[in-house]
């Protein structure tokens, strides 16, 4: 368990809680946010980023899978 800032969806606030998490999944989320921030610096028209993380369990096969979907509204072109 480690204290981290998380969204309390009932209160619609960010609160600090002790949570357990998968470090690799946290790093994927962090990398998405860093890349989005870099893109925002290059493309001021970017106004939306959505990240959805879905957990899917396959009990019959004892598999555990995580799907990460990223949506960024941007023109996608480099500005130099």
C-alpha positions in Angstrom: 0.0 0.0 0.0 1.2 3.4 -0.9 -0.4 6.9 -0.5 -1.4 8.4 -3.8 -3.8 11.1 -5.1 -6.9 9.5 -6.6 -10.3 10.6 -7.8 -13.2 10.1 -5.3 -16.0 9.8 -7.9 -18.7 10.2 -5.2 -17.4 13.5 -4.0 -15.9 14.5 -7.4 -12.7 15.5 -5.7 -9.1 14.3 -5.8 -8.2 12.8 -2.4 -5.1 11.1 -0.9 -5.6 7.4 -0.1 -3.4 4.4 0.5 -3.8 2.1 -2.5 -2.1 -0.8 -4.1 -1.5 -0.7 -7.9 0.4 -2.3 -10.7 3.6 -0.2 -11.3 3.7 -1.1 -15.0 0.1 0.1 -15.6 0.8 3.3 -13.6 3.9 3.9 -15.9 1.8 3.4 -19.0 -0.7 6.0 -17.8 2.2 8.4 -16.8 3.8 8.1 -20.2 0.5 8.9 -22.0 0.1 12.0 -19.8 3.7 13.1 -20.5 3.3 12.6 -24.2 0.0 14.5 -24.2 1.6 17.4 -22.3 4.5 17.5 -24.9 2.0 17.5 -27.7 0.0 20.3 -26.1 3.2 22.4 -26.1 3.6 21.7 -29.9 -0.1 22.0 -30.8 -2.0 24.7 -28.9 -5.2 23.6 -30.7 -5.3 20.3 -28.8 -8.1 20.7 -26.3 -9.1 17.1 -25.3 -7.4 14.0 -24.1 -9.4 11.0 -22.8 -7.9 7.9 -21.3 -10.0 4.8 -20.7 -8.6 1.8 -18.9 -10.8 -1.3 -19.0 -10.1 -4.4 -17.0 -11.3 -7.7 -18.5 -11.1 -11.0 -16.7 -11.3 -14.3 -18.4 -12.1 -16.6 -15.5 -12.5 -19.8 -17.6 -8.9 -19.3 -18.9 -7.6 -17.6 -15.8 -6.5 -14.7 -17.8 -6.3 -11.1 -16.7 -6.1 -8.4 -19.4 -6.1 -4.6 -19.3 -7.0 -2.5 -22.4 -5.9 1.1 -22.5 -7.6 3.4 -25.0 -6.3 6.9 -25.7 -8.1 9.7 -27.6 -6.5 13.1 -28.2 -8.2 15.8 -30.2 -5.4 17.5 -32.1 -4.5 18.3 -35.7 -1.7 15.8 -35.3 0.8 17.9 -37.3 4.2 19.1 -36.1 4.5 22.8 -35.6 8.0 24.1 -36.0 
